[in-house]
Amino acid sequence: RYVNGHAKKHYEDAQIPMTNHKKTEKQEKVQHTVCMDCSSYSTYCYRCDDFVVNDTKLGLVQKVREHLQNLENSAFTSDRHRKRKLLENSSLNSKLLKVNGSTNALCATGLRNLGNTCFMNAILQSLSNIQQFCCYFKELPAVELRNGKTAGRRTYHTRSQGDNNVSLVEEFRKTLCALWQGSQTAFSPESLFYVVWKIMPNFRGYQQQDAHEFMRYLLDHLHLELQGGFNGVSRSVILQENASLSASNKCCINGASTVVTAIFGGILQNEVNCLICGTESRKFDPFLDLSLDIPSQFRNKRTKNQENGPMCTLRDCLRSFTDLEELDETELYMCHKCKKKQKSTKKFWIQKLPKVLCLHLKRFHWTAYLRNKVDTYVEFPLRGLDMKCYLLEPENSGPESCLYDLAAVVVHHGSGVGSGHYTAYAAHEGRWFHFNDSTVTLTDEETVVKAKAYILFYVERQAKSGSDKL
């Protein structure tokens, strides 16, 4: 495994006889398959699907921890010397930026990679730069989950503790509070990752995961937890504390509204027409993000080279999503008038736009037995994304209500969903930053627009501006 860019010995698939990991006599003699986290030295058993909270009779787990600690100390020393050299040789402009004649130090905080967790880091950094969403969580009251004898000591969560002992909202809040404080160069989100393992089994282990899938799970679970109350404070009271989340801006998804649906929630109208009798069926679907296909005519383009043909734009992807299409034989519509499945057409309209429009470009698709990546460059605007032409009733919207400005971009580097690397670009107080796990660097707009975007976060424009439209 890799921790902070250094190779560490990973004890996955080590066969260690655990004497007390499970209470039954039969399992005491089983060879357990375990791995150890190189950042927190907690041990996880894949055979038992649980964290290890004790040791073998020979103290093998403790010996592994001590060995990893020695490796970490050695790597930390070499890493510190390497970073010092890089800082000495790097230009002043990479760490400092002049604003209105004064020089401000870079205050962004990176997120340490806990073992292929770049997918999580890229999403967290993107969400942390969506101001209204981030500020809501940072202003929530803190919850101390550890007290009494365990206060100040590291806790190893186990399945026997129950889901009530962990709070995704609380760990998400702590992580957001740790970013942009300027007190450290990198923060380790290990507590949040433990909770993710606890409540999202799909993300257990240290294999590469899909950033979009993680974002959807994260937002859904935050939404569900906020509906159930937080730290003894009802969800309605929490929402009332944030005056900007008015009732008219809420979009209910899976129950009552929360800050998740108030910020990311929109509504689609799905129209299906029977081609035999002309019967029209309308359905309203709430959404937190829109997944857009890259049109097939652009999928062979791998660069931004104009000579290879027309360039794919975000408008092309949005048009492909909303244009009228005929459903194929595998998607025949059950017509209530014809009383059987018939050929039909489908069209999407946006009935309500969200405050933050999240657009997911579908870069991974199945071909035969493989899941390939569409590496096509898609041109997207930094400012003035106009969504009015995709609205169901554009005449009822204001002149500025359909314009969006880019807040963050998640990029996947590599060829496959199960491999490669995720980074994020995000705007903060007028400056663009590149978030690459522990490393955060200032960048410029020219670099951002050249990125092969995977997930785009657009924020609804509040003030009138003369920016160009898409």
Phi, psi and omega in degrees: 000162180242129177233121182054035175085001182247139179288132178236148177288128184250128188264032176291144180067013173287133182268102183242122179286110182269122185277333185229009184298319173235149191282334187289148181295325181295316184283343178296335183263000182281142174280112184271143178262113187233161171222159181236133178288125184285350181260328182241352179063023172278148185250137181235136180255118180286331180292319181267351182055051184201161174280148179268126183247002178224197187225172174279170179297329180270001179068035183295322181296318180295324178296320178296318179300316182294322179295316178295325179296319178296318177297319181296316180298319179294317180293323181297319180296314180292324180294323180295318178295320181295316180293324179296320178295319180296320179294322181291326184269343183284156181285155181295331184290338180285339180243343182234149180221132180273126178232118181054041175086347180253154182258122181251135179284150177295123185247004182288149180245132177277174177239124182293143176277121183267009182120086183060034179258021178297331178298321179286317182299318181296320179291316180298318180294322178295313180294328181292343180257010170263098197305309185296320180291314182295316182297326179302311182290322181295334181270356177292150177294144181286152177237127177262105182278344181244127179212180178065230184292335183266002182299130178079000180251151180292135181251133175257110183290140176232160181298329182291343180287338180086155182290342181290345182273358179236149180224114178294321180299317182293315181290327175295319178298314181299320180295316179296323179293331182284341181272147177068018175272337178078005183274347180209156181278333180210145180242141180261112182274041186294323180296319177295320181294324176298318179293323176300315176300322185291315188255350178234083184304333181299339185253015175286149182096185186238024176277160179293140180238168179275126184295321180293318178298318178297317180300317180295316178297317182298310181295320179297316181288324174298318179299313181294319181292321178294329177294328183275002182097163184212118177059037179080358179258127183294155180300321182296323179293318180299317181294324181293334181291338178257098187295337183288343181267077182283158184299329182290344183260006185268142176234115186279126176228121181056053176112206183291162182284148173225182179299331180297309181285331179293329181266312187260350188282129173227178181227131175257146168253123181255114180254126177237129181240129176287128181281352181267309183249351178082007180295134181252135177238131180241138180218137179257127182237122174288152179215154173253340176203162178246127178263117187250131173286145167273117185310142187300329182292346180255357191288341179274350179279127184245354181226179179266021183284116183296335186290342182275003180129184181295144181276140177282133179241166177297329176299320178299319181291319178293320179295320178297326180287322187260346182293155176294134178221149177268129181288142182278183187296334181277353182236038181299138183272134177279101182279125182287336178278317179283343180065026175198170181287132183227162172294143185206170175246156180227143176213139177257138168237150173267115181277326178215128177273146178275169174293320176241117181266114179259120182245121181254118177273123186282086183272345182248128181215155182273133171229113185058250183251004185242152175254104185266164179252135173271111188265014183298136173284131178244118181287132181224150182273147172280330183221154170071035173292114184263117183256008186297322184290350179259001182279150178291318180230075184296335182292342181270001181259151180284169182295333183253350188289344182256005180264136182231145176243143185291134178248325183200155178223131173258132183238136174255124178255125180130187188250343185224156182292331181270007180217191179083200187210144178250137170225173181219145169251139179209148179264133179220116180052045175084358179244146178261136180237150173251120182256111180236082186052242184288340185265128176234126180228149173289144178219183181236170183296326180298323178289321182296314184291344178274352183290144175274090189296144172248315176228131180243133177247114178249134181255135179302132181285135181262317183257150180290137181218158181267022183294153179289150178267162178286000000 
